[in-house]
């Protein structure tokens, strides 16, 4: 067992790609992932799991077919499973995602923004 704190900023410095989550820890079957986001993502849905967005630095929004949720640094939102959504950040935003191991960032939809899964940093 490693007894070293995980520093978010140190981990963020190790990658520059947008929309490409990096795993930093696991708890049971859940992964804690850091991502840098900028501009628009794709409409997608996760049929089998909720998805948690925690803003570490910056601002973002999550668009839904019937509205928008604005998130700022220190805020979070849980997108319920089965709800179509599209994240967006006007400027680079650093976030943490908490989701079960194996969840693909674009859900069942494949696009140029579909990231390789289970990449650790």
Buried (B, 14 or more C-beta within 10 A) or exposed (E): EEEEEEEBEEBBEEBEEBBBBBBBEEEEEBBBBBBBBBEBBBBBBBEEBBBBBBBBBBBBBBBBEEEEBEBEEEEEBEBEEEBBBBBBBEEBBBBBBBBBEEBBBBBEBEEEBBBEBBEEB
